C-alpha cells in the first residue's frame, strides 16, 4: 500500500512539512514535537523533524521516520 496517499502521511517527503510540524508515530502514537526535541536520542529542542539524523527512530517503539503522520494543528 502506498502510505503517501493516506491523510496525514507525508510519505517521507520533508518538503511537505514545516520546521514546527509535529508528527505522530502510527505504531505507538508517540508525538515528535520539534519544540521539545528528543531526550532519548539527545536531539536538542528546536530541531525540526526534517533535520533528524537518518538513523533516528521512534524512541518508544523504533518505528521508522517514514512511518510518522502529520498532526493537524
C-alpha positions as CSV (number, residue, x, y, z in Angstrom):
1,X,0.0,0.0,0.0
2,X,1.3,3.5,-0.8
3,X,1.3,5.3,2.5
4,X,1.9,8.7,0.8
5,X,-1.8,8.7,-0.2
6,X,-3.1,8.4,3.3
7,X,-4.4,11.6,5.0
8,X,-1.8,13.0,7.4
9,X,1.0,11.0,5.7
10,X,3.9,13.0,4.4
11,X,5.4,9.9,2.8
12,X,8.9,10.8,3.9
13,X,8.9,14.0,1.8
14,X,10.1,16.5,4.3
15,X,9.4,19.4,1.8
16,X,5.8,18.9,2.7
17,X,6.3,19.8,6.4
18,X,7.4,23.0,8.1
19,X,10.1,23.3,10.8
20,X,7.4,23.4,13.6
21,X,5.3,20.5,12.3
22,X,4.6,17.9,15.0
23,X,4.4,14.3,13.8
24,X,2.9,11.2,15.4
25,X,4.2,7.6,15.2
26,X,1.4,5.5,13.6
27,X,2.6,2.5,15.6
28,X,2.7,3.7,19.2
29,X,1.3,7.3,18.9
30,X,4.5,8.9,20.2
31,X,4.5,12.6,19.2
32,X,7.7,14.2,18.0
33,X,7.5,17.9,18.9
34,X,10.3,20.0,17.5
35,X,10.0,22.5,20.3
36,X,10.9,19.7,22.8
37,X,13.4,17.7,20.8
38,X,14.0,14.1,21.9
39,X,15.8,13.3,25.2
40,X,16.3,9.6,24.3
41,X,18.3,10.3,21.1
42,X,19.8,13.5,22.6
43,X,18.1,15.7,20.0
44,X,18.1,19.3,21.2
45,X,14.9,21.4,21.4
46,X,14.2,23.3,18.2
47,X,15.2,20.5,15.9
48,X,12.7,20.1,13.0
49,X,11.6,16.6,12.1
50,X,13.3,17.1,8.7
51,X,16.7,17.6,10.4
52,X,16.6,14.4,12.5
53,X,19.5,12.1,11.7
54,X,18.9,9.3,9.2
55,X,19.3,6.7,11.9
56,X,16.7,8.3,14.1
57,X,13.7,6.0,15.0
58,X,10.8,6.4,17.4
59,X,12.2,6.5,20.9
60,X,9.2,4.4,22.1
61,X,8.9,1.6,19.5
62,X,11.7,2.0,17.0
63,X,9.3,3.0,14.3
64,X,10.9,4.5,11.1
65,X,10.7,8.2,10.3
66,X,8.6,7.4,7.2
67,X,6.0,5.8,9.5
68,X,5.2,9.1,11.2
69,X,2.0,11.0,10.4
70,X,1.5,14.8,10.4
71,X,-0.7,16.1,13.3
72,X,-3.2,18.7,12.3
73,X,-2.5,21.9,14.2
